[in-house]
Structures are given as structure tokens and as C-alpha cells.
Amino acid sequence: MIRASSRWRAAFCGSAWRFEKEASRPGRVDRVDTVDTVDAVGASGRRKPAFGGAALAMCLAILTLAGAAGAASVSVPASTTIADTGGTANVAVSASATVGENVLGGQLSIVYDLTKVAATTVSFSALPASCIGDSSIGECNGGGNDGLRCSVAGDCPGGSCATTSDLTIVFACSSAISGSATIASVTFSGVARGTSTLDIASCTFNEGTPACTSSDGSITVGSCLLDADANGALNVATDVVYISRRLLGLPPVPASFRTQDPTIPSDAAISANVDAVAAQLDVDGSGSTSVSTDLVYISRRELGLTPVPASFRSLDPNIPSDAVISAAVDALCL
């Protein structure tokens, strides 16, 4: 969560547009972002804290704003998946409003589980042409700027920008948003298998009017490791059969299966999928994956049965509890 003493604001003054971060000491400006300007003939201009003459119009529009109450909102997708740790996925952040609501700018904070995912970049390339935006995904570490919000190491002279469990997005437009618009695309990297909520902890349009409602989402790292044929669903009668046969040294797909469904992937493709996850199927933690134990436990759990048959415990009372094995099986498919 962003500390109350460190809030972002969009300051529109004259022809300059600055995103300032107010530190805990009143009156101190810790960071002023510059943006590239474009001259009248379209050539790249020098970097300076300005965004052309449109900034004045935005300043006056926001200061005199009288937005109507309505259902203006911000949202992220209900669910997003990253294939596995180290992978990435883009999450679109959208705003929706009517012209009558006069949404010319906004600010929002998204909180997530840093042990599962980390925000790496924020792109504003999909923003409407009349809008520009900025963001922060971390806090400065070192260089005498500890705790100040940042997006890249360059924001923290002499230090680094350490990713935190929240990110801030701000945007402003010279004309009101009409309908739904993508205001930012956030790239998340998978840190560990599991699911993190993407909680829009706060959102504000203009100076507080219209009211902002939000729709949260989630992001999951890891798909189902048991989906050997990669058809998007786990099936004990097919996937577990393929895995068991591969681990026993047999062709994973029985010939009769291909007669019934010729679209099943090749033995080579399924074998590669099984080989890639075989070591992770050791759900009883014995140190090796066994068809006669681990695959039995997996099959029974997926069929809604107690994973370990009572007769197995009579032979080996050291088998982990059903709760432990069930949790291990469940973690294979997220």
C-alpha cells in the first residue's frame, strides 16, 4: 500500500506538465519527470518538463471541472496466467466513463503479492492520443533517496529502484474519456508458482468527481503440470495414463487411443511434456517419482478419493498424511 505521506499528484501549470512526488516534509519536491516534446514540424525536441501548449488547456479544464456522478470505473482482467516462474504476462488496466462524466485524468494503486509476481514495466502505448501517463513500480534504495517512489534506477541517483508490492499509475487527457480505454499495460514476471490478487486498492478521477469504482483481478503463475497432452484440461483417463506409461518406458499413448482421437499430440511431444515435469510429481516427498505410489495418489486425489489407500499405510506407516499429499497434488495444477 502506498504510504499516506508519499502521494503522487499530477501538476498542470502553464505549459509544463510535471508528475511530482511529495515527500513527508511539506514543500519538498523530490522528483520531476521530463518528457520528450515534438516541435511543429514533427522533429524530436529536447527533453524538458513540458508537454506542449495543450498542458495549459488541461490545467484549466481540470481546475474548473464539474464532473457528473456516474459509473466511471477502472478494471483489470478477472484472471491472467503466466506459464511458469520466469515467464511474463501483460495486464491491461482499463478506464471506462461517459463524456458527460468529464474524466480528464486519474490515479490508481494496484497491490499484489510480491512473493508470486513482480511488476517490471508499465507501458502507456495504448493510451488515447489525447492522454499521457506515468507510473511508479517501486521505491528507491540507497543514494540518500530511500523510500521515494520510482520506476527505473535513473529515478534514484546513486541507488536502485526496488520493486514493491504495489504500483501507482497516473494519467491525464486533454479531452474526456468516452467509453472504455486502456490506460496502461503492466508487465508482470512470475516469481513463484501460485496466485496473487491484483487489488485496485484506490482509484480517483480528476479531483474526486466522478466517483471511481474498481474491478479487481488475479494473476496465476504456473499451469497444470499434469496436462500431458496440453489440451488445457486434466483428465485422469488420458493425461495420467500418458504419464504412467512414459515413466514405465512405454510409448505414452496407447494405439487404441489414437484410433478414437487422431488429434492427440505425437508421442514425442507428450514424452517431452512428461519428462519436463517428472521430478515434480513426487507428491509423497520420497525423493523419486513412482508410478505405483505417486501416480496412484495423484489419480485418487483427482477422482475425489482419499489419496492414499488404507492398505498402503499398513505396509508403510511413514507415508505423509492425506492432507500433505493432497496439497502436493493440488499444487501441480494451478
C-alpha positions in Angstrom: 0.0 0.0 0.0 1.3 3.5 -0.8 2.1 5.4 2.4 -0.1 8.4 3.1 3.0 10.6 3.4 4.0 9.7 -0.1 1.2 10.5 -2.6 1.6 11.2 -6.3 -0.1 14.1 -8.0 -0.4 15.4 -11.5 0.5 19.1 -11.5 -0.6 21.1 -14.6 0.9 24.6 -14.6 1.2 26.9 -17.6 2.8 24.9 -20.4 4.7 22.5 -18.1 3.3 19.1 -17.0 5.1 17.5 -14.1 4.5 14.4 -12.1 5.7 15.2 -8.6 6.0 13.0 -5.6 5.5 14.9 -2.3 7.8 13.6 0.5 6.8 13.6 4.1 8.4 17.1 4.6 5.9 19.7 3.3 7.0 21.7 0.3 9.8 19.3 -0.8 9.6 18.2 -4.4 11.6 15.0 -4.8 11.1 14.1 -8.4 10.2 15.9 -11.6 9.8 13.8 -14.7 10.6 15.2 -18.1 9.0 14.2 -21.3 10.1 14.4 -25.0 8.5 17.2 -26.8 7.7 17.4 -30.5 8.0 20.7 -32.5 5.6 22.0 -35.1 7.3 20.1 -37.9 7.3 16.8 -36.1 11.0 16.6 -35.2 12.0 15.2 -31.9 12.5 18.1 -29.5 14.8 18.4 -26.5 13.8 16.9 -23.1 12.2 19.4 -20.8 9.5 19.4 -18.2 6.8 20.3 -20.6 4.2 18.8 -22.9 3.4 21.5 -25.4 0.7 24.1 -25.2 -2.0 21.5 -24.5 -0.9 21.4 -20.9 -2.5 24.8 -20.1 -5.8 23.7 -21.6 -5.7 20.6 -19.4 -4.8 22.7 -16.4 -7.7 25.0 -16.8 -10.1 22.1 -17.6 -9.2 20.2 -14.5 -9.3 23.3 -12.3 -12.8 24.2 -13.5 -14.0 20.6 -13.7 -17.6 19.8 -12.7 -17.9 16.1 -13.5 -21.3 14.4 -13.2 -21.8 11.5 -10.9 -22.0 8.2 -12.7 -20.5 4.7 -13.1 -16.9 5.7 -14.1 -14.6 2.8 -13.3 -11.1 1.2 -13.6 -10.5 -2.5 -14.0 -8.0 -5.3 -14.7 -8.8 -8.7 -16.2 -10.5 -11.2 -13.9 -7.7 -13.6 -14.4 -4.3 -13.7 -16.1 -1.9 -16.6 -16.4 1.9 -16.7 -16.5 3.1 -20.1 -17.8 5.7 -20.6 -15.1 8.3 -18.9 -13.0 10.5 -16.5 -15.0 7.7 -16.1 -17.6 5.9 -12.8 -18.2 2.4 -11.7 -19.0 0.8 -8.3 -19.7 -2.1 -7.0 -17.8 -4.3 -4.3 -19.3 -5.5 -1.6 -17.0 -8.7 0.0 -18.3 -10.8 3.0 -17.5 -14.5 3.4 -18.5 -16.5 6.6 -18.5 -19.0 8.6 -20.4 -18.3 12.0 -22.0 -20.7 13.6 -19.5 -18.6 12.4 -16.6 -15.7 14.6 -17.8 -12.9 12.1 -16.9 -9.8 14.0 -17.9 -7.3 12.3 -15.6 -6.9 9.8 -12.8 -4.7 8.0 -10.4 -4.9 4.4 -9.1 -2.9 2.0 -7.0 -2.7 -1.8 -7.6 -1.5 -4.1 -4.8 -0.2 -7.6 -5.5 1.7 -10.5 -3.8 5.4 -9.8 -4.4 6.3 -13.4 -3.5 4.3 -14.6 -6.5 4.8 -11.9 -9.2 6.7 -8.6 -9.7 5.7 -5.7 -11.9 8.6 -5.0 -14.3 7.4 -2.3 -16.7 4.4 -0.1 -17.4 3.6 0.9 -21.0 1.2 3.7 -22.0 1.3 3.0 -25.7 -2.4 2.1 -25.9 -3.5 5.4 -24.2 -5.8 7.6 -26.3 -3.9 10.1 -28.4 -5.1 12.9 -26.2 -3.6 11.4 -23.0 -0.3 10.8 -21.4 0.6 8.9 -18.3 3.3 8.0 -15.7 3.9 5.3 -13.2 5.9 4.0 -10.3 6.6 0.4 -9.5 9.0 0.6 -6.6 10.9 2.6 -4.0 14.4 3.9 -4.1 17.1 2.0 -2.2 20.4 3.8 -1.5 21.8 7.1 -2.7 20.1 9.0 0.0 16.6 8.6 -1.6 15.4 5.6 0.4 11.6 5.3 0.3 10.9 7.6 -2.6 8.7 6.2 -5.3 10.4 5.2 -8.6 10.0 3.4 -11.9 13.6 2.9 -13.0 17.1 3.1 -11.4 17.5 6.5 -13.0 14.9 7.9 -10.7 17.2 7.1 -7.7 20.6 8.8 -8.3 23.3 6.7 -6.6 20.8 3.9 -5.7 18.5 1.4 -7.2 14.7 1.1 -7.7 13.5 -1.9 -5.7 10.2 -3.4 -6.7 7.5 -3.2 -4.1 4.1 -5.0 -3.7 2.2 -2.1 -5.2 2.3 0.2 -8.2 0.9 3.6 -9.0 -0.5 4.8 -12.3 -1.5 8.4 -13.2 -2.8 9.7 -16.4 -4.2 13.0 -17.8 -6.0 13.8 -21.1 -6.9 17.0 -23.0 -10.3 15.5 -23.9 -12.7 13.5 -21.8 -12.6 9.7 -22.0 -15.6 8.2 -23.8 -16.4 4.6 -23.4 -13.6 2.1 -22.4 -9.9 2.9 -22.8 -6.7 1.1 -22.0 -4.8 3.5 -19.8 -1.7 1.2 -19.2 -0.3 -2.2 -19.8 1.7 -3.7 -16.9 4.2 -6.5 -17.5 4.4 -8.9 -14.6 7.1 -11.5 -14.1 6.5 -14.9 -12.4 8.4 -15.2 -9.1 6.9 -18.4 -7.7 4.0 -20.8 -8.6 0.7 -19.7 -7.1 -1.9 -17.0 -7.4 -1.8 -13.3 -6.5 -4.8 -11.0 -6.4 -4.5 -7.7 -8.3 -6.2 -5.5 -5.9 -7.1 -2.0 -7.1 -6.6 -0.5 -3.6 -7.5 3.0 -4.5 -8.6 5.0 -7.6 -9.5 8.6 -8.2 -10.8 10.5 -11.2 -10.0 14.2 -11.6 -10.2 15.8 -8.2 -12.6 13.2 -6.8 -15.5 13.6 -9.2 -17.0 11.4 -10.6 -16.6 8.7 -8.0 -14.3 5.8 -9.1 -15.4 2.2 -8.8 -13.0 -0.7 -9.4 -12.9 -4.3 -10.5 -10.0 -6.4 -9.2 -8.4 -9.4 -10.8 -5.8 -12.1 -10.2 -2.7 -13.5 -11.8 -1.6 -17.1 -11.6 2.0 -18.4 -12.1 2.0 -21.9 -13.5 -0.4 -24.0 -15.4 -1.3 -27.7 -14.9 1.8 -29.8 -14.8 -0.4 -32.9 -15.3 -1.8 -31.8 -18.6 0.5 -34.1 -20.6 -1.3 -33.6 -23.9 -1.5 -29.9 -23.4 -5.2 -29.6 -24.3 -5.9 -27.2 -21.5 -7.6 -29.7 -19.1 -6.5 -32.5 -16.8 -8.1 -35.9 -17.5 -7.1 -38.9 -15.4 -8.2 -41.3 -18.1 -5.8 -39.7 -20.6 -3.1 -37.5 -19.0 -2.3 -39.7 -16.1 -2.3 -42.8 -18.4 0.3 -41.0 -20.6 2.4 -40.0 -17.7 2.4 -43.5 -16.2 3.3 -45.2 -19.5 6.1 -42.8 -20.1 7.6 -43.3 -16.7 7.4 -47.1 -17.3 9.3 -46.7 -20.5 6.3 -47.4 -22.8 5.0 -45.2 -25.7 2.8 -42.7 -23.8 -0.3 -43.0 -26.0 -1.8 -46.5 -26.5 -2.6 -47.2 -30.2 -6.3 -47.6 -29.4 -6.4 -44.0 -28.1 -5.2 -42.7 -31.4 -7.9 -44.7 -33.3 -10.5 -42.9 -31.2 -8.8 -39.5 -31.4 -6.3 -38.9 -34.2 -5.7 -35.3 -33.0 -3.7 -36.5 -29.9 -0.2 -34.9 -30.0 2.7 -37.1 -31.0 4.4 -39.5 -28.6 7.5 -37.3 -28.9 5.6 -34.2 -27.8 3.8 -35.9 -24.9 7.1 -37.6 -23.8 8.8 -34.2 -23.7 6.0 -32.7 -21.6 6.2 -35.6 -19.1 10.0 -35.5 -18.9 9.9 -31.8 -18.1 7.8 -32.3 -15.0 8.5 -35.8 -13.9 10.7 -34.9 -10.9 7.9 -32.5 -9.6 5.4 -35.4 -9.5 7.0 -36.8 -6.3 4.0 -35.9 -4.2 4.9 -38.0 -1.2 8.3 -36.4 -1.0 10.2 -39.7 -1.1 12.9 -38.4 -3.4 11.7 -40.1 -6.6 8.5 -40.3 -8.7 6.9 -43.7 -8.7 4.0 -45.0 -10.8 3.0 -47.4 -8.1 2.7 -44.7 -5.4 2.8 -41.1 -6.6 0.7 -41.6 -9.7 -1.8 -43.7 -7.6 -2.1 -40.8 -5.1 -2.5 -38.3 -7.9 -5.2 -40.3 -9.7 -7.2 -40.9 -6.5 -7.0 -37.2 -5.5 -8.1 -36.0 -8.9 -11.0 -38.5 -8.7 -12.1 -37.1 -5.4 -10.9 -40.1 -3.3 -8.6 -40.2 -0.3 -5.2 -40.1 -2.0 -3.5 -42.9 0.0 -5.3 -46.3 0.1 -5.5 -47.7 3.7 -3.6 -50.8 2.6 -0.6 -48.7 1.6 -0.4 -47.3 5.1 -0.4 -50.8 6.6 2.7 -51.5 4.5 4.3 -48.2 5.2 3.2 -46.1 8.2 5.7 -43.4 7.3 3.7 -42.2 4.2 2.8 -38.5 4.7 -0.7 -37.6 5.7 -3.5 -37.4 3.2 -3.6 -33.6 3.8 0.1 -33.2 2.9 -0.2 -35.3 -0.2 -3.4 -33.7 -1.3 -1.8 -30.3 -1.0 1.1 -31.5 -3.1 -1.2 -32.8 -5.8 -3.3 -29.7 -5.8 -0.1 -27.6 -6.3 0.5 -29.4 -9.6 -2.5 -27.7 -11.2 -2.9 -24.0 -10.5 
